């Protein structure tokens, strides 16, 4: 978990970047430019999440012995470490989306998404699954997975930067349908 926590610092940097750059782009150049900036931050957040997860996964054989010399402890750490590697991948879009929403002042929507995510996590924590560390980590993964899907849907379909009748990819788009 200590290694996972170090990766969260990188995710938080993505969140802060989104919170600063997206509203700045919107104020200076309008919604289309802000959407392009947010899209790039979502892409970079996802890439960084994948890189953090894969790096942690590849370094497990080196890192695990640093925390304990006992073979039993090293074996017990493997599954939680795998789950936390997966969490980095899931969290890539989460922090980009949360930062975008914070920067645009979408506090009510973010609070709603977070409330539902927490409800999912608490429901899983009240289940028999939560009797193990792996179960607790999987409840966190469920929280993050819902959060990730929700912030992406909000960005693309609901929020102030949503696509309105046309699909744009970095400013190059075609009309899908008229609204």
C-alpha positions, -999 to 999 in steps of 0.1 A, spaced: 0 0 0 29 23 6 39 20 -31 3 26 -41 2 57 -20 32 71 -39 14 66 -72 -16 85 -58 6 115 -56 11 114 -93 -27 110 -99 -33 140 -76 -9 160 -99 -31 151 -128 -62 162 -108 -46 196 -100 -35 201 -136 -70 195 -148 -85 218 -122 -62 246 -133 -59 242 -171 -95 233 -181 -112 264 -166 -83 286 -178 -87 273 -214 -124 278 -212 -120 314 -200 -94 323 -226 -106 303 -256 -141 289 -250 -157 256 -245 -142 238 -275 -107 246 -264 -115 236 -228 -129 203 -241 -98 196 -261 -76 203 -230 -98 181 -208 -97 153 -234 -59 154 -234 -58 154 -196 -81 124 -196 -58 106 -221 -27 115 -202 -43 105 -169 -52 71 -184 -18 66 -198 -1 75 -165 -25 52 -147 -16 23 -170 21 31 -166 19 33 -128 0 0 -127 23 -19 -150 54 -4 -133 42 -15 -99 33 -49 -112 67 -54 -129 85 -42 -98 67 -64 -73 94 -91 -73 119 -64 -63 97 -44 -40 81 -72 -19 113 -84 -4 121 -49 7 92 -49 31 97 -83 47 121 -112 46 95 -137 57 83 -159 28 48 -160 43 45 -123 44 59 -119 9 33 -144 -4 5 -127 15 14 -93 -1 11 -105 -37 -27 -104 -41 -32 -70 -25 -3 -56 -45 -19 -69 -77 -52 -53 -68 -35 -20 -60 -17 -22 -94 -51 -25 -110 -64 5 -90 -38 27 -106 -52 18 -140 -88 25 -129 -78 57 -112 -62 73 -144 -95 88 -156 -109 93 -121 -84 120 -111 -85 137 -145 -123 138 -144 -125 150 -108 -100 178 -115 -120 188 -146 -152 189 -126 -136 208 -98 -121 233 -122 -155 239 -139 -173 242 -106 -194 210 -111 -195 204 -74 -230 190 -71 -224 165 -99 -191 154 -84 -207 151 -49 -235 130 -64 -210 107 -82 -189 104 -51 -219 96 -29 -230 68 -52 -194 55 -53 -191 56 -15 -225 38 -12 -212 10 -34 -180 7 -14 -199 7 19 -223 -19 7 -194 -41 -2 -176 -34 31 -208 -46 49 -207 -79 29 -188 -110 39 -163 -100 12 -148 -73 35 -135 -99 60 -102 -100 41 -78 -74 30 -84 -84 -6 -121 -79 -1 -115 -44 13 -92 -35 -16 -118 -49 -41 -145 -26 -25 -121 3 -31 -117 -9 -67 -155 -9 -71 -156 26 -57 -129 37 -82 -145 19 -111 -179 35 -107 -162 69 -101 -141 64 -133 -171 55 -155 -192 82 -140 -167 111 -145 -161 100 -181 -198 98 -189 -203 132 -172 -175 147 -193 -187 133 -226 -224 134 -223 -237 155 -193 -213 182 -182 -206 217 -196 -180 203 -220 -202 176 -234 -204 170 -271 -234 188 -287 -244 171 -319 -210 164 -332 -181 142 -324 -148 161 -320 -114 147 -315 -89 175 -309 -110 199 -328 -114 178 -359 -150 166 -360 -180 156 -380 -216 161 -374 -233 130 -359 -267 144 -355 -284 177 -350 -297 186 -316 
